[in-house]
Amino acid sequence: MLSATTLMWLLMAATVFVGIPFTLWWWKQADKWADAEHKRFKAPEDTRERIVVRTPGTDQQGKDGTP
C-alpha cells in the first residue's frame, strides 16, 4: 500500500509530466484556430486621409517643399 506522501509525489509528478505537454498541445490547437479565424475575418483597410497637425513655431515647410 502506498503511503500518503508517496501518493502525493506521484500525483504531482503525473500532473507535471502530463499537464505541461497537454498545455503545449492545447496552445498549438488554439493557434491553428486563431490563424483560421484571422484568415476568415480580415481587418478592413483604412482608407481615411491622414492629416498632420503641427504645433505653432515649428517649421511649416515639409520635406517635399510644400507649405
C-alpha positions as CSV (number, residue, x, y, z in Angstrom):
1,M,0.0,0.0,0.0
2,L,1.3,3.5,-0.9
3,S,1.8,6.0,1.9
4,A,0.1,9.4,1.6
5,T,3.5,11.1,0.9
6,T,4.4,8.8,-1.9
7,L,0.9,9.1,-3.4
8,M,1.2,12.9,-3.2
9,W,4.6,12.9,-5.0
10,L,3.3,10.5,-7.7
11,L,0.2,12.7,-8.3
12,M,2.4,15.9,-8.5
13,A,4.8,14.2,-11.0
14,A,1.9,12.9,-13.1
15,T,0.4,16.4,-13.1
16,V,3.7,17.9,-14.3
17,F,4.5,15.2,-16.9
18,V,1.0,15.1,-18.3
19,G,-0.1,18.7,-17.7
20,I,2.8,20.5,-19.4
21,P,2.7,18.6,-22.7
22,F,-1.2,18.8,-22.7
23,T,-1.0,22.6,-22.2
24,L,1.5,23.0,-25.1
25,W,-0.6,20.8,-27.3
26,W,-3.7,22.9,-26.4
27,W,-1.9,26.1,-27.3
28,K,-0.9,24.7,-30.6
29,Q,-4.5,23.8,-31.4
30,A,-5.7,27.3,-30.3
31,D,-3.1,28.9,-32.6
32,K,-4.4,26.9,-35.5
33,W,-7.9,28.0,-34.7
34,A,-6.8,31.7,-34.3
35,D,-5.0,31.6,-37.6
36,A,-8.1,30.2,-39.4
37,E,-10.2,33.0,-37.8
38,H,-7.7,35.7,-38.9
39,K,-7.9,34.4,-42.5
40,R,-11.7,34.3,-42.3
41,F,-12.2,37.7,-40.9
42,K,-9.7,40.1,-42.3
43,A,-9.4,43.6,-40.9
44,P,-10.9,46.3,-43.2
45,E,-8.4,48.5,-44.9
46,D,-8.3,52.1,-43.5
47,T,-8.5,54.5,-46.5
48,R,-9.0,57.7,-44.5
49,E,-6.9,60.7,-45.4
50,R,-4.2,61.4,-42.9
51,I,-3.9,65.0,-41.6
52,V,-0.9,66.1,-39.6
53,V,-1.4,69.0,-37.2
54,R,1.8,70.7,-36.2
55,T,2.3,73.0,-33.2
56,P,2.9,76.7,-33.8
57,G,6.5,77.7,-34.2
58,T,7.7,74.6,-36.0
59,D,9.0,74.5,-39.5
60,Q,5.8,74.7,-41.7
61,Q,7.6,73.5,-44.8
62,G,7.6,69.8,-45.5
63,K,10.4,67.8,-46.9
64,D,8.9,67.8,-50.4
65,G,8.8,71.7,-50.4
66,T,5.1,72.1,-49.8
67,P,4.0,74.6,-47.2
